[in-house]
Amino acid sequence: MKKLLSFLIMMLIATGILAGCGTSSSSGSAKQSKFVIAYLPQETDEQMQKTYSNFEKELSEKIGMDVEAYQANSYNAAIEAMKNNKADMAMFGPFSYIVAEERAGAELIANLSNPALEGQAPSVIVVPKDSTIQSLADLKGKTIGFADPVSTTGHLLPKSTIVKELNMDVEELESKFFKSVQFAGGHDKALIGVVRGQYDAAGVSAMIPAMLEEKGVIEKDSYRVIAESEPIPVGAPFAVRGGLDQETKDKITEFLLSYDDSNYFKAILGTEDAKFVEANDSDYDELRDIAEMLNLSPEQLLEN
C-alpha cells in the first residue's frame, strides 16, 4: 500500500513538471511563461537584429511574458511552428497568412501598412542588366527564381502577372514555357541569384532591390525590371496562433496599433512612414481568388 501511494505521488509530481515544459498553454491551463515570435526568411543585418530586439523587449513588458525569437528557414517552417504551438506570432506576407490561417488556424490581429506605397506595384520581375530578355514573352525556355512557394510578392503576384500578360494556362506555363522554376528561399536570395547569373529572371518584392543596393549587397543598376504586378489592397499581416488566450491577444493588438518606433518600420518596410492598422480576414479574399486561379492550395504549397 505504501509503495502504491509513493508511486502515485511520484506520478503526480512528474505530471506537474511535464505540464510546465511546453512553450504554449491550452485553454484552462496555467498561463504560458514565454511568447515566441517566428521570423520569416529575409536578408538581415546587425541593425535589424537590434531593432527586432527592441521590439521584443517592449512587447515583453506589455504582455508580461518573456519574448523569444525563432528564425524560420522557410515560410513553411513558420507555419508549421504555429500549427504545432511552437510559435505564437509571425509577420506573414499576405499569401503566407492565407495559408497559415487555413493550415494552422492563425488569427489576424493587425496589418503593417505603408501609406506611401498604396497604389504602387508590390512585386517586380527582374533580369540581369546585360540580359537579352526584354519582355515576359522572352522568358520562354528560361530559368526563373521565386522567393518562396508561399510568398505573395515573391511567387503569387509575379506568377499571376505572367499568366495574365501572356494569356497562358498555369500548367502550360510551368510545364512547357519555363526551362526551370526554382525557389531561392528568400527575396534577397532570388535577386542575388539573378545578379550572379543563377537565374535568368526572378520575381521579388518591389522593395528588395533598393534595400539591397542601400546596404551594398548588390551594385546599383546590376538588374533591370521587365514587369510589375498590379497593386494589392493589403499590407503585411501580423497573426497569432488560434489557441492564444484572448487577454494576451488584446494586449498584443493594443501594443501594435500604438507602436511608433520609426527605426522598426524603416527596417521592416524601408520607410519610417509605415504604421500598424486594424485588419479583417476578408481583406484577403482577393488574394484567395488569385491563388484559386493559379491552382495553388496550401497542401501543394507546403510540399515545396
FENGI-V409582 format. One record per residue. PSI is psi in radians with two decimals (none if undefined). Layout:
PSI, PSI
//
This chain:
-0.76, -0.68, -0.72, -0.75, -0.74, -0.72, -0.77, -0.71, -0.75, -0.68, -0.71, -0.72, -0.79, -0.71, -0.73, -0.68, -0.81, -0.59, -0.42, 0.14, -0.29, 2.77, -0.27, 2.73, 2.59, 2.99, 2.27, -0.14, 3.05, 2.59, 2.41, 2.68, -0.26, 2.75, 2.21, 2.20, 2.19, 2.22, 2.33, 2.82, 2.27, 2.86, 2.25, 2.80, -3.11, -0.69, -0.70, -0.69, -0.69, -0.69, -0.78, -0.73, -0.72, -0.72, -0.80, -0.68, -0.77, -0.67, -0.70, -0.76, -0.60, -0.76, -0.11, 0.54, 2.67, 2.37, 2.19, 2.71, 2.47, 1.98, 1.84, 2.50, 0.03, 2.84, -0.70, -0.76, -0.70, -0.73, -0.76, -0.61, -0.71, -0.69, -0.65, 0.31, 0.50, -0.18, 2.45, -0.43, 2.67, 2.60, 1.85, 2.91, 2.84, -0.77, -0.70, -0.51, -0.76, -0.77, -0.73, -0.64, -0.74, -0.68, -0.66, 0.04, 0.46, 2.50, 2.19, 2.32, -0.38, 2.78, 2.44, 1.97, 2.51, 1.72, -0.54, -0.37, 0.03, 2.27, -0.06, 2.80, 2.17, -0.25, 2.54, 2.74, 2.16, 2.74, 2.85, 2.64, -0.58, 0.15, 2.61, -0.15, 2.16, -0.35, 2.99, -0.58, -0.51, -0.11, -0.11, 2.25, 0.17, 2.96, 2.23, 2.48, 2.26, 2.77, -0.90, 2.56, -0.54, 0.25, 2.37, -1.04, -0.20, 0.18, -1.12, -0.96, -0.79, -0.63, -0.75, -0.55, -0.76, -0.76, -0.81, -0.77, -0.72, -0.05, 0.93, 2.54, 2.47, -0.79, -0.69, -0.68, -0.82, -0.58, -0.43, -0.56, -0.95, 2.61, -0.72, 2.48, 2.12, 2.74, 2.14, -0.45, 0.27, 2.71, -0.76, -0.72, -0.63, -0.77, -0.76, -0.63, -0.64, -0.85, -0.61, 0.00, 0.17, -0.62, 2.62, -0.47, 2.88, 2.61, 2.12, 2.94, 2.46, -0.35, -0.43, -0.81, -0.86, -0.67, -0.73, -0.56, -0.81, -0.60, -0.01, 0.26, -0.65, 2.75, 2.59, 2.45, 0.46, 0.05, 2.90, 2.52, 2.18, -0.19, 2.65, 2.60, 2.92, 2.67, 2.68, 2.64, 0.30, 2.81, -2.50, 2.00, 2.34, 2.23, 2.64, 2.84, 2.56, -0.50, 0.05, 2.46, 2.62, -0.65, -0.77, -0.72, -0.72, -0.71, -0.70, -0.76, -0.80, -0.72, -0.83, -0.81, -0.30, 0.03, 2.35, 0.50, 1.84, -0.54, -0.65, -0.84, -0.66, -0.73, -0.66, -0.86, 0.04, 0.21, 2.56, -0.13, -0.02, 2.84, 2.77, 2.40, 2.82, 2.63, 2.68, 2.52, -0.58, -0.28, -0.33, 0.13, -0.60, -0.71, -0.57, -0.66, -0.70, -0.75, -0.71, -0.69, -0.62, 0.07, 0.68, 2.00, 2.74, -0.68, -0.76, -0.76, -0.70, -0.08, -0.36, none
//
